[in-house]
């Protein structure tokens, strides 16, 4: 019975995926730093973890780098190159789509400039908690909280954009938590109506424009 090794790649921001993704047949691959002792030809499972999403992809080690080739980018570190199996194409496509979605990371300064009232429903419509939104994407969000809920908890999230009369209703699941301090947790959206998903897209682009205003043409 062959042993399938499990490799892990943690990315702080989805945009970082493009620094590690490799264009190889049949459906792409990934460079995973820190596993330079894994032999070429080994069958592996790669866990690619974002703040709100995790992708588990099977593949084969095609090459390895045992010496650091330079400073800075991930492709120059020690590690292995993994080609994804042909039957992983759908999962790879979903991952690439997630990495290319618009998202906003809100610093404390931006949070004051772009206030968002976030209410999270824990157990019932009468049990509400107000916490600070930190990161937001079309796939999920990160919340700062003194009492993060347990992993696997199903939540109903009400996100009210500035000056909006009604809030977005977003169903989600807690996929990670950090007790801190300061505490935080990540939610993956699992149940969103088409109407609210469209409103979320509009909100994302609006926040992105305000966070990164274009310079006036001269």
BAVEXLUM-596382 format. One record per residue: z, x, y of N, C-alpha, C, O in turn. Coordinates in steps of 0.1 Angstrom, whole numbers, m for minus. Layout:
npz; npx; npy; capz; capx; capy; cpz; cpx; cpy; opz; opx; opy
Z; X; Y; Z; X; Y; Z; X; Y; Z; X; Y
...
This chain:
npz; npx; npy; capz; capx; capy; cpz; cpx; cpy; opz; opx; opy
0; 8; m12; 0; 0; 0; 0; 9; 13; 9; 17; 14
m10; 7; 21; m11; 16; 33; m1; 11; 44; 2; m1; 45
4; 21; 52; 13; 18; 62; 5; 17; 75; m2; 26; 79
7; 6; 83; 1; 5; 96; 11; 8; 107; 21; 2; 108
8; 19; 114; 17; 23; 125; 16; 14; 137; 5; 8; 139
27; 13; 144; 27; 4; 156; 29; 13; 169; 39; 20; 170
19; 13; 178; 20; 20; 190; 22; 11; 202; 19; m1; 201
28; 16; 212; 32; 7; 224; 27; 14; 237; 29; 26; 239
21; 6; 245; 17; 10; 258; 22; 0; 268; 19; m12; 268
31; 4; 277; 37; m4; 287; 30; m2; 301; 29; 10; 305
26; m12; 307; 19; m11; 320; 27; m19; 331; 29; m31; 328
30; m13; 342; 37; m20; 352; 29; m30; 359; 34; m40; 364
16; m28; 360; 7; m37; 367; m6; m39; 359; m11; m29; 354
m12; m51; 358; m24; m53; 350; m35; m44; 354; m44; m41; 346
m36; m41; 367; m47; m32; 372; m47; m19; 365; m58; m12; 364
m36; m14; 360; m35; m1; 353; m43; m1; 340; m46; 10; 335
m46; m13; 334; m53; m13; 321; m66; m6; 322; m70; 1; 312
m73; m6; 334; m86; 0; 335; m85; 15; 334; m95; 22; 332
m73; 21; 336; m71; 36; 335; m70; 40; 320; m72; 52; 317
m68; 30; 311; m66; 34; 297; m76; 28; 288; m78; 32; 277
m83; 17; 293; m93; 11; 285; m105; 20; 283; m110; 27; 292
m111; 20; 271; m122; 29; 267; m134; 20; 262; m132; 11; 254
m146; 23; 267; m158; 15; 263; m163; 22; 250; m171; 32; 251
m160; 16; 239; m165; 21; 226; m168; 9; 217; m163; m2; 220
m177; 11; 208; m181; 0; 198; m169; m2; 188; m162; 8; 185
m167; m14; 183; m176; m26; 186; m171; m34; 198; m179; m41; 204
m158; m33; 202; m154; m42; 213; m144; m35; 222; m135; m41; 229
m145; m21; 223; m137; m14; 232; m125; m7; 225; m123; m9; 213
m117; 0; 233; m106; 7; 227; m96; 10; 238; m98; 6; 250
m86; 18; 235; m75; 21; 244; m70; 35; 242; m69; 39; 230
m66; 42; 253; m59; 54; 251; m44; 52; 252; m40; 45; 262
m37; 57; 242; m22; 54; 242; m15; 68; 243; m16; 76; 234
m9; 70; 254; m2; 83; 256; 10; 84; 247; 16; 74; 243
14; 97; 244; 26; 99; 237; 26; 98; 222; 37; 100; 215
15; 96; 216; 14; 95; 201; 4; 105; 195; m4; 102; 186
4; 117; 201; m6; 128; 197; m4; 133; 183; m13; 140; 178
7; 130; 176; 9; 134; 163; 3; 125; 152; 3; 128; 140
m2; 113; 157; m8; 103; 148; m22; 109; 144; m29; 113; 152
m25; 109; 131; m37; 115; 126; m49; 106; 129; m48; 94; 130
m61; 112; 132; m73; 105; 133; m76; 98; 120; m74; 103; 109
m81; 86; 122; m84; 77; 110; m73; 68; 106; m75; 59; 98
m61; 69; 112; m50; 61; 109; m52; 46; 114; m57; 44; 125
m49; 37; 106; m49; 22; 110; m36; 19; 118; m25; 22; 113
m38; 14; 130; m27; 11; 138; m27; m3; 145; m38; m9; 145
m16; m7; 150; m15; m19; 158; m10; m14; 172; 1; m7; 173
m17; m18; 182; m13; m14; 196; m7; m26; 203; m13; m36; 204
6; m24; 208; 12; m34; 216; 10; m30; 231; 16; m20; 235
2; m38; 238; 0; m35; 252; 8; m45; 260; 5; m57; 260
19; m40; 266; 29; m49; 273; 27; m48; 288; 28; m38; 294
25; m60; 294; 26; m62; 308; 39; m69; 311; 47; m72; 302
42; m71; 324; 54; m78; 328; 55; m92; 322; 66; m96; 318
44; m99; 321; 45; m113; 317; 36; m116; 304; 36; m127; 299
29; m106; 299; 20; m108; 288; 21; m96; 278; 24; m85; 283
20; m99; 265; 19; m88; 255; 7; m91; 246; 5; m102; 241
m1; m81; 244; m13; m82; 235; m11; m73; 223; m8; m61; 225
m13; m78; 211; m11; m71; 199; m25; m70; 192; m30; m79; 187
m30; m57; 192; m44; m55; 188; m45; m45; 177; m39; m34; 178
m52; m48; 167; m54; m38; 155; m66; m29; 158; m76; m33; 165
m65; m17; 153; m76; m7; 155; m74; 5; 147; m65; 6; 138
m82; 15; 150; m82; 27; 142; m82; 39; 152; m90; 39; 162
m74; 49; 149; m74; 61; 157; m87; 69; 155; m90; 73; 144
m94; 71; 166; m107; 78; 165; m106; 92; 170; m113; 101; 165
m96; 95; 179; m95; 109; 183; m80; 111; 189; m74; 101; 192
m76; 123; 191; m63; 125; 196; m64; 138; 205; m71; 147; 203
m55; 138; 215; m54; 149; 225; m40; 155; 223; m30; 148; 226
m39; 167; 218; m27; 174; 215; m22; 183; 227; m10; 188; 226
m30; 184; 237; m26; 192; 248; m29; 184; 261; m39; 177; 262
m20; 186; 271; m23; 179; 283; m34; 185; 290; m35; 197; 292
m44; 177; 294; m56; 182; 300; m56; 182; 315; m66; 187; 321
m45; 178; 321; m45; 179; 336; m33; 170; 341; m26; 164; 333
m32; 169; 354; m21; 161; 359; m26; 147; 364; m37; 146; 369
m17; 138; 364; m20; 125; 371; m23; 114; 362; m14; 107; 357
m36; 111; 359; m40; 99; 353; m37; 99; 338; m36; 110; 332
m36; 87; 332; m32; 85; 318; m42; 92; 309; m38; 97; 298
m55; 92; 312; m65; 98; 303; m64; 112; 301; m70; 118; 292
m55; 119; 308; m53; 134; 307; m40; 137; 300; m38; 149; 299
m33; 128; 296; m20; 130; 289; m23; 132; 274; m34; 130; 269
m12; 137; 267; m13; 138; 253; m13; 124; 247; m7; 115; 253
m20; 122; 237; m21; 108; 231; m32; 106; 222; m39; 116; 217
m35; 94; 218; m46; 91; 209; m55; 80; 215; m51; 72; 223
m68; 81; 210; m78; 71; 214; m80; 61; 202; m83; 66; 191
m78; 48; 205; m79; 38; 194; m91; 29; 197; m92; 24; 208
m99; 27; 187; m110; 18; 188; m105; 5; 181; m101; 5; 170
m107; m6; 189; m102; m19; 183; m112; m24; 172; m124; m22; 172
m106; m31; 162; m113; m37; 151; m123; m48; 157; m120; m54; 167
m134; m50; 149; m144; m59; 154; m139; m73; 156; m143; m80; 165
m129; m77; 147; m124; m91; 148; m114; m93; 159; m108; m104; 160
m112; m83; 167; m102; m84; 178; m110; m87; 192; m103; m86; 202
m122; m89; 191; m130; m91; 203; m125; m102; 212; m125; m100; 225
m121; m113; 207; m117; m124; 215; m104; m121; 222; m102; m124; 234
m95; m114; 215; m82; m110; 221; m84; m99; 232; m78; m99; 242
m94; m90; 230; m97; m80; 239; m103; m87; 252; m99; m83; 263
m111; m97; 250; m117; m103; 262; m107; m111; 270; m107; m111; 282
m97; m117; 263; m86; m124; 270; m78; m114; 278; m74; m117; 289
m75; m102; 272; m67; m92; 279; m74; m87; 291; m68; m85; 302
m87; m84; 290; m95; m79; 302; m95; m90; 313; m95; m87; 325
m97; m103; 309; m97; m113; 318; m83; m114; 326; m83; m116; 338
m72; m113; 318; m59; m113; 324; m58; m102; 334; m52; m103; 345
m62; m90; 331; m61; m78; 339; m69; m79; 352; m66; m72; 362
m79; m87; 352; m88; m88; 364; m84; m100; 373; m90; m102; 383
m74; m108; 369; m70; m120; 377; m63; m115; 390; m57; m105; 390
m65; m123; 400; m58; m120; 413; m43; m122; 411; m39; m131; 404
m35; m113; 417; m20; m114; 416; m14; m108; 429; m21; m100; 435
m3; m112; 432; 4; m107; 444; 18; m102; 440; 26; m108; 433
20; m89; 444; 34; m84; 442; 41; m85; 456; 36; m80; 466
52; m91; 456; 59; m94; 468; 71; m85; 470; 81; m86; 463
69; m76; 480; 81; m68; 484; 91; m76; 492; 88; m88; 495
102; m71; 495; 112; m78; 503; 106; m82; 516; 108; m93; 521
98; m73; 522; 92; m75; 535; 82; m87; 534; 82; m96; 542
74; m87; 523; 64; m97; 522; 71; m110; 519; 66; m121; 523
82; m110; 511; 88; m122; 508; 94; m129; 520; 94; m142; 521
98; m122; 530; 103; m128; 542; 91; m134; 550; 92; m144; 557
80; m127; 550; 68; m131; 557; 61; m143; 550; 55; m151; 557
62; m143; 537; 56; m154; 529; 66; m161; 521; 67; m159; 508
75; m169; 527; 86; m175; 519; 80; m185; 509; 72; m193; 513
86; m185; 497; 82; m195; 487; 95; m200; 481; 103; m192; 475
97; m213; 482; 109; m219; 475; 106; m221; 461; 97; m229; 457
113; m215; 452; 111; m215; 438; 123; m222; 431; 134; m218; 432
120; m233; 424; 131; m240; 417; 127; m240; 402; 116; m243; 398
137; m236; 394; 135; m235; 380; 143; m245; 372; 156; m245; 374
137; m254; 364; 145; m264; 357; 149; m258; 343; 140; m253; 336
162; m258; 340; 166; m252; 328; 168; m262; 317; 161; m260; 306
176; m272; 318; 179; m281; 307; 175; m295; 310; 170; m302; 301
176; m300; 322; 172; m314; 325; 168; m314; 340; 169; m305; 347
164; m326; 344; 159; m328; 357; 171; m327; 367; 168; m325; 379
183; m327; 362; 194; m326; 371; 200; m312; 371; 210; m309; 379
194; m303; 363; 200; m289; 362; 189; m280; 368; 179; m277; 362
191; m276; 381; 182; m268; 387; 188; m255; 392; 200; m254; 395
180; m244; 393; 185; m232; 399; 174; m226; 408; 162; m228; 406
179; m221; 419; 170; m215; 429; 171; m200; 428; 181; m194; 429
159; m193; 426; 159; m179; 425; 147; m173; 433; 139; m181; 438
147; m160; 434; 137; m154; 443; 124; m150; 435; 126; m142; 425
113; m154; 439; 100; m150; 433; 97; m136; 437; 98; m132; 448
93; m128; 427; 90; m114; 430; 75; m111; 428; 69; m105; 437
70; m114; 416; 56; m112; 413; 50; m125; 408; 56; m133; 402
37; m127; 411; 30; m139; 407; 16; m136; 403; 9; m128; 410
11; m142; 392; m2; m141; 388; m7; m154; 382; 2; m163; 381
m19; m155; 378; m24; m167; 372; m18; m169; 357; m19; m180; 352
m13; m158; 352; m8; m159; 338; 7; m160; 337; 12; m164; 327
14; m158; 348; 29; m159; 348; 35; m154; 361; 28; m152; 371
48; m151; 360; 55; m147; 372; 68; m139; 368; 72; m140; 357
73; m132; 378; 85; m125; 377; 95; m130; 387; 92; m132; 398
108; m132; 382; 118; m139; 391; 130; m130; 391; 135; m125; 381
135; m128; 403; 148; m121; 404; 159; m131; 403; 159; m142; 409
169; m128; 394; 179; m138; 391; 192; m131; 386; 191; m121; 379
204; m136; 391; 216; m130; 387; 219; m135; 372; 227; m128; 365
214; m146; 368; 216; m151; 354; 203; m154; 348; 199; m166; 346
196; m144; 343; 183; m146; 337; 184; m154; 324; 193; m151; 316
176; m164; 321; 177; m172; 309; 172; m164; 297; 166; m153; 299
176; m168; 285; 172; m160; 273; 157; m160; 270; 150; m169; 274
153; m150; 263; 139; m149; 259; 136; m160; 249; 144; m164; 240
124; m166; 251; 120; m178; 244; 123; m191; 250; 119; m202; 245
131; m191; 261; 135; m203; 267; 123; m210; 274; 115; m203; 281
121; m223; 271; 111; m231; 277; 115; m236; 291; 126; m242; 292
108; m233; 301; 112; m237; 315; 101; m246; 321; 89; m245; 318
105; m254; 331; 96; m261; 339; 98; m256; 353; 109; m257; 359
88; m250; 359; 89; m243; 372; 82; m251; 383; 71; m255; 381
89; m253; 394; 83; m260; 405; 81; m250; 416; 91; m244; 422
69; m247; 420; 65; m237; 430; 59; m244; 442; 49; m250; 441
66; m244; 453; 62; m251; 465; 56; m241; 475; 63; m233; 481
43; m241; 477; 36; m233; 487; 41; m236; 501; 46; m247; 503
40; m226; 510; 45; m229; 524; 37; m241; 530; 25; m242; 529
44; m250; 536; 39; m262; 543; 33; m272; 534; 26; m282; 538
34; m271; 521; 28; m280; 511; 38; m292; 509; 50; m290; 510
32; m304; 508; 41; m316; 506; 46; m317; 492; 57; m322; 490
38; m313; 482; 43; m314; 468; 42; m300; 462; 35; m291; 466
51; m298; 452; 52; m285; 445; 42; m285; 433; 39; m295; 427
39; m273; 429; 31; m271; 416; 41; m272; 405; 52; m266; 405
37; m279; 394; 45; m280; 382; 39; m271; 372; 28; m273; 367
47; m260; 367; 42; m250; 358; 51; m249; 346; 63; m245; 348
46; m252; 335; 54; m250; 323; 53; m236; 318; 42; m230; 318
64; m230; 313; 63; m216; 309; 74; m212; 299; 83; m220; 296
73; m200; 294; 83; m195; 284; 87; m181; 289; 79; m173; 293
100; m179; 288; 106; m166; 291; 102; m156; 281; 105; m157; 269
95; m145; 285; 90; m135; 275; 97; m122; 276; 96; m114; 267
105; m119; 287; 113; m108; 288; 124; m110; 298; 123; m119; 307
135; m103; 297; 146; m104; 307; 153; m90; 309; 152; m82; 300
158; m89; 321; 166; m77; 324; 178; m81; 331; 178; m87; 342
190; m78; 325; 202; m83; 331; 207; m76; 343; 216; m80; 350
200; m64; 346; 202; m57; 359; 215; m50; 359; 220; m45; 349
222; m49; 371; 217; m55; 384; 206; m47; 391; 206; m35; 389
198; m54; 398; 196; m68; 399; 189; m74; 387; 180; m67; 382
193; m86; 383; 187; m92; 371; 173; m97; 374; 169; m100; 386
165; m99; 364; 151; m105; 366; 146; m109; 352; 152; m106; 342
136; m117; 352; 130; m122; 340; 115; m125; 342; 111; m128; 353
107; m125; 331; 93; m127; 332; 90; m140; 325; 95; m143; 314
81; m148; 331; 77; m161; 325; 62; m161; 323; 54; m157; 331
57; m165; 311; 43; m167; 308; 40; m182; 308; 47; m190; 302
30; m186; 317; 27; m200; 318; 21; m205; 305; 12; m198; 299
25; m216; 300; 21; m222; 287; 16; m236; 289; 8; m241; 280
19; m243; 300; 16; m257; 301; 14; m261; 316; 24; m263; 323
2; m261; 320; m2; m263; 334; m13; m273; 334; m24; m271; 328
m12; m284; 342; m23; m293; 343; m35; m287; 351; m33; m277; 358
m47; m292; 348; m59; m286; 355; m58; m287; 370; m62; m277; 377
m52; m297; 375; m50; m298; 390; m41; m288; 395; m44; m281; 405
m29; m286; 388; m20; m275; 393; m25; m261; 391; m22; m252; 399
m33; m259; 381; m39; m246; 378; m49; m243; 390; m49; m232; 394
m57; m253; 394; m66; m251; 405; m58; m248; 418; m62; m239; 426
m47; m255; 420; m38; m252; 432; m32; m238; 431; m31; m231; 441
m29; m234; 419; m23; m220; 417; m34; m210; 421; m31; m200; 427
m46; m212; 417; m57; m203; 420; m59; m202; 435; m60; m191; 441
m59; m213; 442; m60; m213; 457; m48; m206; 463; m50; m199; 473
m36; m208; 458; m24; m202; 464; m25; m187; 462; m22; m179; 471
m30; m182; 450; m31; m168; 447; m40; m161; 457; m37; m151; 463
m52; m167; 459; m61; m161; 469; m56; m161; 483; m58; m152; 490
m49; m172; 487; m43; m173; 500; m33; m162; 502; m32; m156; 513
m24; m160; 492; m13; m150; 494; m19; m136; 494; m15; m127; 501
m30; m134; 485; m36; m121; 485; m43; m118; 498; m42; m106; 503
m49; m128; 505; m55; m125; 518; m44; m122; 528; m47; m113; 537
m33; m129; 528; m22; m127; 538; m15; m113; 535; m11; m107; 544
m14; m109; 522; m8; m97; 519; m17; m85; 522; m12; m74; 526
m30; m87; 521; m39; m76; 524; m50; m81; 534; m61; m83; 529
m47; m83; 546; m57; m88; 556; m68; m79; 558; m66; m67; 558
m80; m84; 559; m92; m76; 562; m92; m71; 576; m88; m78; 586
m97; m59; 578; m98; m53; 592; m109; m60; 599; m120; m62; 593
m108; m63; 612; m118; m70; 620; m130; m60; 621; m128; m48; 623
m142; m66; 620; m154; m58; 622; m156; m55; 636; m154; m63; 645
m161; m42; 639; m163; m38; 652; m178; m34; 654; m182; m31; 665
